[in-house]
Amino acid sequence: MKKDSVMKKLFKYIGKYWILLILSIILAGISVVLQLYVPVLFGNAIDEIVAAHNVNFTQMWLYLKQILLFVVIAAAAIWIMNLVNNRMTYHIVQDIPGNPPHPEASAFLSGPAQHRRYCEPYHC
């Protein structure tokens, strides 16, 4: 099978979920930029310690608050990105023809009635 045909099939399945894919890429970019900027802020905070007994606490605390804010935003972006990726992956796998639904996943997502519906034919 040619590499091009595999990529075409892959994009056919992903195409339905392009909004989730774009959202995932944006969230990944946000988290990377914030994670790269945090060490710069740490350096700026350290630079506010000029000498013994000569520390600009006001400016240093401002940098530390920014660090905390950026770390929390980056963590939230990563968490949401993982939720989006899991949802997209689950639906793409379900869209593949000939792929029987996973009984445990359907039970987890939809309750006991859904579990019985899928388990009886597959003798789970």
C-alpha positions as CSV (number, residue, x, y, z in Angstrom):
1,M,0.0,0.0,0.0
2,K,1.4,3.4,-0.9
3,K,2.1,6.0,1.7
4,D,-0.1,8.5,-0.2
5,S,-3.1,6.2,-0.1
6,V,-2.7,5.7,3.7
7,M,-2.5,9.4,4.3
8,K,-5.6,10.0,2.1
9,K,-7.6,7.4,4.2
10,L,-6.3,9.0,7.4
11,F,-7.4,12.5,6.3
12,K,-10.7,11.1,5.3
13,Y,-11.4,10.0,8.8
14,I,-9.9,13.1,10.5
15,G,-11.7,15.5,8.1
16,K,-15.0,15.2,10.0
17,Y,-13.2,16.4,13.2
18,W,-11.1,19.3,11.7
19,I,-12.4,21.7,14.3
20,L,-11.2,19.5,17.2
21,L,-7.9,19.1,15.4
22,I,-7.4,22.9,15.0
23,L,-8.4,23.4,18.7
24,S,-5.9,20.8,19.7
25,I,-3.1,22.4,17.7
26,I,-4.0,25.9,19.2
27,L,-4.0,24.5,22.7
28,A,-0.6,22.8,22.1
29,G,0.8,26.1,20.9
30,I,-0.5,28.0,23.9
31,S,1.0,25.4,26.3
32,V,4.4,25.4,24.6
33,V,4.7,29.2,24.4
34,L,3.8,29.5,28.1
35,Q,6.1,26.7,29.2
36,L,9.0,28.4,27.3
37,Y,8.2,31.8,28.8
38,V,8.2,30.7,32.4
39,P,12.0,30.3,32.6
40,V,12.4,33.8,31.3
41,L,10.2,35.1,34.1
42,F,12.2,33.1,36.6
43,G,15.4,34.8,35.3
44,N,13.7,38.2,35.6
45,A,12.7,37.4,39.2
46,I,16.2,36.3,40.1
47,D,17.6,39.5,38.5
48,E,15.5,41.5,41.1
49,I,17.8,40.1,43.8
50,V,20.6,42.7,43.4
51,A,22.6,42.0,46.5
52,A,22.3,40.9,50.1
53,H,19.6,43.0,51.8
54,N,18.8,44.7,48.5
55,V,15.9,42.9,46.9
56,N,13.1,44.5,44.9
57,F,10.3,42.4,46.4
58,T,7.5,44.3,44.6
59,Q,8.8,43.5,41.1
60,M,9.9,40.0,42.1
61,W,6.5,39.1,43.4
62,L,5.0,40.5,40.2
63,Y,7.1,38.0,38.2
64,L,6.2,35.1,40.5
65,K,2.5,35.9,40.2
66,Q,2.9,35.9,36.4
67,I,4.7,32.5,36.6
68,L,1.9,31.0,38.7
69,L,-0.7,32.3,36.3
70,F,1.1,31.0,33.2
71,V,1.7,27.6,34.7
72,V,-2.0,27.3,35.6
73,I,-3.1,28.4,32.1
74,A,-0.6,26.0,30.5
75,A,-1.8,23.1,32.7
76,A,-5.4,23.9,31.8
77,A,-4.5,24.1,28.1
78,I,-2.8,20.7,28.3
79,W,-5.7,19.1,30.2
80,I,-8.3,20.4,27.7
81,M,-6.1,19.4,24.8
82,N,-6.0,15.8,26.1
83,L,-9.8,15.7,26.5
84,V,-10.1,17.0,22.9
85,N,-7.6,14.4,21.6
86,N,-9.2,11.5,23.4
87,R,-12.7,12.5,22.1
88,M,-11.4,12.9,18.6
89,T,-9.5,9.6,18.7
90,Y,-12.4,7.7,20.1
91,H,-14.8,8.9,17.4
92,I,-12.3,8.4,14.6
93,V,-11.7,4.8,15.6
94,Q,-15.5,4.3,15.8
95,D,-15.8,5.7,12.3
96,I,-13.5,3.1,10.8
97,P,-15.6,0.5,8.9
98,G,-15.6,-3.0,10.2
99,N,-14.5,-1.9,13.6
100,P,-16.9,-3.3,16.2
101,P,-17.6,-0.9,19.1
102,H,-15.6,-1.5,22.2
103,P,-18.0,-2.9,24.8
104,E,-16.2,-1.5,27.9
105,A,-16.0,2.0,26.3
106,S,-19.6,2.1,25.3
107,A,-20.6,1.0,28.8
108,F,-18.5,3.7,30.3
109,L,-19.8,6.4,28.0
110,S,-23.5,5.4,27.8
111,G,-24.4,3.3,30.8
112,P,-25.5,-0.3,31.4
113,A,-28.2,-0.4,28.6
114,Q,-25.6,0.5,26.0
115,H,-23.2,-2.2,27.5
116,R,-25.9,-4.9,27.1
117,R,-26.7,-3.8,23.5
118,Y,-23.0,-4.2,22.4
119,C,-22.0,-7.1,24.7
120,E,-24.8,-9.6,23.8
121,P,-23.7,-10.0,20.1
122,Y,-20.0,-10.2,21.1
123,H,-20.6,-12.5,24.2
124,C,-18.7,-10.2,26.6
